[in-house]
């Protein structure tokens, strides 16, 4: 099973870890990626790279949350791929009826607004200090439990809670500042 995945020479205990901790999540990972990156038609390379990077990272330091690391790695690989412009979506041109165009206008506007809101949130999170950004992202984006974050980053649960509070406060300040700039 793991042989077809071309993982760099797994040791017997790594093979067992891989088959228990990573491989069972592949269908969910594939579905999760396709729901977020609809312009990418084939995730094989991204999933393969995510497996390899997760195994290599686990070799350096035991991962407390291998599934979360796998998903984050695959997501980042897809984002990088899109940024490099390797993915181009071709859609067939069909007859356009004016009713369909009018109905789609609202949906397009909603998607544009949602994309802008996502970009603003991403910029707010990027503006956080590195440690705070990591903790905030693991908790608020990936829903990782506090203790798991603490173990993964080798910090106390109190520090995790403090960093999340700082992250929330700074993101709120970022949004208020942006709102003031837009309104004033």
C-alpha positions in Angstrom: 0.0 0.0 0.0 2.6 2.6 1.0 5.0 1.3 -1.7 2.8 2.9 -4.4 3.1 6.2 -2.6 6.9 6.5 -3.3 7.7 7.6 0.3 11.4 7.9 0.8 12.6 4.6 2.2 10.4 4.1 5.2 11.8 2.3 8.2 9.5 -0.4 9.6 8.3 1.8 12.4 7.8 4.7 10.0 5.8 2.5 7.7 3.5 1.5 10.5 3.2 5.2 11.7 2.4 6.2 8.1 -0.2 3.6 7.6 -1.9 4.5 10.9 -1.5 8.2 11.1 -1.4 9.6 7.5 -2.7 7.2 4.9 -6.2 6.7 6.3 -6.8 10.5 5.9 -6.1 10.5 2.1 -9.8 10.4 1.0 -10.7 13.2 3.4 -7.6 15.2 2.4 -8.5 14.8 -1.3 -12.0 15.9 -0.6 -10.9 18.8 1.5 -8.5 20.0 -1.1 -11.0 19.7 -3.9 -13.5 21.8 -2.0 -11.0 24.6 -1.4 -9.0 24.5 -4.7 -11.6 23.7 -7.4 -9.3 25.0 -10.1 -6.8 22.1 -9.4 -8.0 19.0 -11.1 -5.4 16.5 -9.9 -4.0 16.5 -6.4 -1.7 13.5 -6.8 1.6 15.5 -6.8 0.5 17.8 -4.0 -0.6 14.9 -1.8 2.6 12.9 -2.6 4.7 16.0 -1.7 2.7 16.5 1.5 3.3 12.9 2.5 7.0 13.2 1.9 7.3 16.5 3.8 5.3 15.2 6.7 7.4 12.0 7.0 10.6 14.0 6.8 9.3 16.5 9.4 8.3 13.5 11.6 11.8 12.1 11.3 13.3 15.4 12.6 10.8 15.8 15.5 7.9 13.7 16.4 4.7 15.3 15.2 2.0 15.7 17.9 -0.7 16.3 15.2 0.4 14.5 12.0 -3.0 14.9 10.3 -3.1 18.6 10.9 0.5 18.9 9.6 -0.4 16.9 6.5 -3.4 19.0 5.7 -1.6 22.3 6.3 1.3 21.1 4.1 -1.0 20.0 1.3 -2.9 23.3 1.5 0.3 25.3 1.3 1.6 23.3 -1.6 -1.7 24.0 -3.5 -1.5 27.7 -2.7 2.2 27.8 -3.8 1.2 26.0 -7.0 -1.6 28.5 -7.7 0.8 31.4 -6.9 3.3 30.2 -9.4 0.5 30.1 -12.0 1.0 26.5 -13.0 -2.8 25.9 -12.8 -4.9 27.4 -15.6 -8.5 26.6 -15.8 -10.1 26.2 -19.2 -13.9 26.3 -19.4 -15.8 25.6 -22.5 -17.7 28.6 -24.0 -21.4 27.9 -24.3 -24.4 29.8 -25.4 -25.1 32.6 -22.9 -28.6 33.5 -22.1 -29.2 36.9 -20.6 -31.3 35.5 -17.7 -28.4 33.2 -16.6 -26.0 36.2 -16.7 -28.2 38.3 -14.5 -28.7 35.4 -12.0 -25.0 34.9 -11.9 -24.2 38.5 -11.2 -25.2 38.3 -7.5 -23.3 35.1 -7.1 -20.2 36.6 -8.7 -20.5 39.7 -6.4 -20.8 37.4 -3.3 -17.7 35.4 -4.4 -15.8 38.7 -4.9 -16.8 40.0 -1.4 -16.0 36.6 0.2 -12.6 36.6 -1.5 -11.8 40.1 -0.4 -12.8 39.3 3.2 -10.6 36.2 3.1 -7.7 38.3 1.8 -8.2 40.9 4.6 -8.3 38.1 7.2 -5.1 36.6 5.7 -3.3 39.9 5.8 -4.5 40.5 9.4 -3.1 37.0 10.4 0.1 37.7 8.4 0.6 40.9 10.4 0.9 39.0 13.6 4.3 38.2 15.2 5.5 34.7 14.0 4.9 32.8 17.2 1.5 34.4 17.7 0.6 33.7 14.0 1.5 30.0 14.4 -0.6 29.6 17.5 -3.5 31.6 16.2 -3.6 29.7 12.9 -3.4 26.3 14.6 -6.2 27.1 16.9 -8.5 29.3 14.9 -8.0 28.0 11.4 -7.3 24.3 12.0 -9.2 24.0 15.3 -6.3 22.2 17.1 -6.8 21.8 20.9 -4.8 24.0 23.2 -2.8 21.2 24.8 -1.9 19.8 21.4 -0.7 23.2 20.2 1.4 23.5 23.4 3.0 20.1 22.8 3.6 20.7 19.1 5.3 24.1 19.7 6.9 23.1 23.0 5.2 25.9 25.0 2.8 26.0 27.9 -0.9 26.0 27.6 -1.0 29.5 29.3 1.3 30.8 26.6 -1.0 29.3 23.9 -4.0 31.1 25.5 -2.1 34.3 25.8 -1.0 34.2 22.2 -4.5 33.5 21.0 -5.8 36.5 23.0 -3.1 38.7 21.5 -3.9 37.4 18.0 -7.6 38.1 18.4 -6.9 41.6 19.8 -4.4 42.5 17.0 -6.7 41.1 14.2 -9.6 43.2 15.7 -7.3 46.3 15.7 -6.3 45.5 12.1 -9.9 45.4 11.0 -10.8 48.6 12.9 -7.9 50.4 11.4 -8.9 49.2 7.9 -12.5 50.2 8.5 -11.4 53.7 9.7 -9.3 54.1 6.5 -12.2 53.1 4.3 -14.7 55.3 6.1 -12.5 58.3 6.8 
